[in-house]
Amino acid sequence: MAFGHGPQMPAGAARWLAGGATVVLTLLVIFGAACQPYGAPSPTATHTPAPSSTAPQPTPGQAPVEVEISGFAFVPATITVAVGSTVTWTNQDSVPHTVTSDAGIFDSVRLGRDGSFSYSFAERGTFSYHCAVHPYMKAKVVVE
Ligand SMILES: [Cu+2]
């Protein structure tokens, strides 16, 4: 009576169950690792290099040159500036004007009242411009 029908299962079955559990655990680890990247934030998306300054640098030694846009005219209509000068136009009319280079070198697009536009002249020459809204408004900048 020493070998009764005990609850003990055969050693082979126990080993098989243990092996199955190992497989399940392995699968869990694999799927867990596979799923992880979807929830993790992308390491490259958050880093943005600081944009370098594109603001025009003030030209040392050159006084700023101002041109008014007033009464449907550029005032003064002709200005003479040194190379490297920055010219700033300011619209003092209540209607929109533009500062548009005849040669397409610069274009302010439409300036509303008190709107301003600046351009730095780095080369010598005569730069004719006009208002695209009122083509009869003509003027020029002489750079020497
Ligand atoms: Cu105009």
Boltz pocket constraint, residues with backbone or C-beta under 6 A from the ligand:
constraints:
  - pocket:
      binder: B
      contacts: [[A, 72], [A, 96], [A, 97], [A, 98], [A, 131], [A, 132], [A, 133], [A, 134], [A, 137]]
      max_distance: 6.0
